Amino acid sequence: MQRLKTRPQFQAALAGGTVSRTAHFALHRLSLVQPEDTSLAQTEKNGPAPSSEQALFGLFDVWLGAMVPKRWARRAVTRNAIKRQIYNVSEHFVDRLPVAAHVVRLRTTFDRKQFISATSEPLKLAVREELLQLFERAVRQEVRS
């Protein structure tokens, strides 16, 4: 699994559309197509240029990025803990996810009255359970497609 690093990569993946949603998270996906063989014979032909989105992702692999806006998680400790959970949970689904660029986006805040500590175990557990639901729904939707 590759990680999204640049702003254009994140923007392209977000533009791909939402494939799964939970109460706090959304999963966006931009499908990638297998690049054709670039042999000498191929380069002499005039063909369609690769899409700009495709050019952002050098490898034909599963790409993942995590967006945890400060608007929804004020403390850096909380943002980092949520991002770690996103990457850890996604490792369990890497073989079941399609070759595409994925972005997991936090779309609303976790109640600070319920989760008082910035990195409490109940918060980590709640985030993990919801991420498992998010990825399960995305995988199930992919199987139906």
VEXDREN-2710 file (C-alpha; in Angstrom, 1 decimal):
% VEXDREN-2710
k/r/px/py/pz
1/MET/0.0/0.0/0.0
2/GLN/1.2/3.5/-0.9
3/ARG/0.4/6.6/1.0
4/LEU/-0.9/9.8/-0.6
5/LYS/1.4/12.7/0.1
6/THR/0.6/15.6/-2.1
7/ARG/-2.3/18.0/-2.2
8/PRO/-3.1/17.1/-5.9
9/GLN/-3.2/13.4/-5.0
10/PHE/-5.7/14.1/-2.2
11/GLN/-7.8/16.3/-4.4
12/ALA/-7.9/13.8/-7.2
13/ALA/-9.0/11.0/-4.8
14/LEU/-11.6/13.2/-3.2
15/ALA/-13.0/14.0/-6.6
16/GLY/-13.4/10.3/-7.3
17/GLY/-16.5/10.1/-5.2
18/THR/-17.7/8.7/-1.9
19/VAL/-18.0/4.9/-1.7
20/SER/-18.7/4.4/2.0
21/ARG/-19.9/6.5/5.0
22/THR/-20.3/6.1/8.7
23/ALA/-21.3/8.6/11.4
24/HIS/-17.9/10.2/11.6
25/PHE/-16.0/9.1/8.5
26/ALA/-16.3/9.0/4.7
27/LEU/-14.2/6.9/2.3
28/HIS/-13.5/8.5/-1.1
29/ARG/-12.1/6.5/-4.1
30/LEU/-10.6/7.3/-7.4
31/SER/-10.2/4.1/-9.5
32/LEU/-6.8/3.7/-11.3
33/VAL/-6.4/2.0/-14.6
34/GLN/-3.5/-0.3/-15.5
35/PRO/-0.9/1.6/-17.5
36/GLU/-0.2/0.2/-21.0
37/ASP/3.2/-1.1/-22.0
38/THR/5.4/1.8/-23.1
39/SER/7.6/0.0/-25.5
40/LEU/9.3/1.7/-28.5
41/ALA/6.5/0.7/-30.8
42/GLN/3.9/2.1/-28.5
43/THR/5.7/5.5/-28.1
44/GLU/5.7/6.0/-31.9
45/LYS/2.0/5.8/-32.0
46/ASN/-0.1/8.9/-31.3
47/GLY/-2.7/7.9/-28.7
48/PRO/-4.7/9.5/-26.0
49/ALA/-2.6/11.1/-23.3
50/PRO/-3.0/9.7/-19.8
51/SER/-5.4/11.6/-17.5
52/SER/-3.9/14.1/-15.2
53/GLU/-5.3/12.1/-12.2
54/GLN/-3.6/9.0/-13.4
55/ALA/-0.2/10.8/-13.7
56/LEU/-0.3/11.7/-10.0
57/PHE/0.0/8.0/-9.1
58/GLY/3.2/6.5/-10.4
59/LEU/2.5/3.0/-9.2
60/PHE/-0.5/0.8/-10.0
61/ASP/-1.2/0.0/-6.4
62/VAL/-3.6/0.7/-3.6
63/TRP/-3.1/4.2/-2.4
64/LEU/-4.4/5.6/0.9
65/GLY/-4.5/9.0/2.6
66/ALA/-6.1/10.2/5.9
67/MET/-7.7/13.6/6.3
68/VAL/-8.4/14.6/9.9
69/PRO/-9.2/18.3/9.8
70/LYS/-8.5/20.5/12.8
71/ARG/-12.1/21.7/12.5
72/TRP/-13.3/18.2/13.7
73/ALA/-10.4/17.2/16.0
74/ARG/-8.9/20.3/17.7
75/ARG/-6.0/18.6/19.5
76/ALA/-3.0/17.4/17.5
77/VAL/-2.7/14.4/19.7
78/THR/-6.3/13.4/18.8
79/ARG/-5.7/14.0/15.1
80/ASN/-2.5/11.9/15.1
81/ALA/-4.2/9.1/17.1
82/ILE/-7.1/9.0/14.6
83/LYS/-4.7/8.9/11.6
84/ARG/-2.7/6.0/13.2
85/GLN/-6.0/4.1/13.6
86/ILE/-6.9/4.8/9.9
87/TYR/-3.6/3.4/8.7
88/ASN/-3.6/0.4/11.1
89/VAL/-7.1/-0.6/10.2
90/SER/-6.5/-0.2/6.5
91/GLU/-3.6/-2.7/6.6
92/HIS/-6.2/-5.4/7.3
93/PHE/-8.1/-4.6/4.2
94/VAL/-5.3/-3.9/1.7
95/ASP/-5.7/-7.2/-0.1
96/ARG/-9.5/-6.7/-0.4
97/LEU/-9.4/-3.1/-1.6
98/PRO/-9.4/-2.4/-5.3
99/VAL/-6.4/-0.8/-7.0
100/ALA/-7.4/2.8/-6.5
101/ALA/-6.6/6.0/-4.6
102/HIS/-8.5/6.1/-1.3
103/VAL/-9.0/8.9/1.2
104/VAL/-10.5/8.4/4.6
105/ARG/-11.9/11.7/5.8
106/LEU/-13.1/12.6/9.3
107/ARG/-16.4/14.4/8.6
108/THR/-17.7/15.2/12.1
109/THR/-16.3/15.5/15.6
110/PHE/-16.3/12.9/18.3
111/ASP/-18.2/14.2/21.3
112/ARG/-15.7/15.7/23.8
113/LYS/-18.1/15.2/26.6
114/GLN/-18.1/11.5/26.0
115/PHE/-14.4/11.2/25.1
116/ILE/-12.7/13.6/27.6
117/SER/-9.1/12.5/27.1
118/ALA/-7.4/13.3/23.8
119/THR/-6.2/9.7/23.3
120/SER/-8.4/7.7/25.6
121/GLU/-8.8/4.0/25.1
122/PRO/-12.6/4.4/24.6
123/LEU/-11.9/6.9/21.8
124/LYS/-9.5/4.7/20.1
125/LEU/-11.9/1.8/20.3
126/ALA/-14.8/3.8/19.0
127/VAL/-12.6/5.1/16.1
128/ARG/-11.4/1.6/15.3
129/GLU/-14.9/0.0/15.3
130/GLU/-16.2/2.7/13.0
131/LEU/-13.3/2.4/10.6
132/LEU/-13.9/-1.4/10.5
133/GLN/-17.5/-0.7/9.5
134/LEU/-16.3/1.9/6.9
135/PHE/-13.9/-0.5/5.2
136/GLU/-16.3/-3.5/5.4
137/ARG/-19.0/-1.4/3.6
138/ALA/-16.5/-0.3/1.0
139/VAL/-15.4/-3.9/0.3
140/ARG/-19.0/-5.2/0.2
141/GLN/-19.9/-2.5/-2.3
142/GLU/-16.9/-3.3/-4.4
143/VAL/-18.0/-7.0/-4.5
144/ARG/-21.5/-6.0/-5.6
145/SER/-20.2/-3.8/-8.4
END
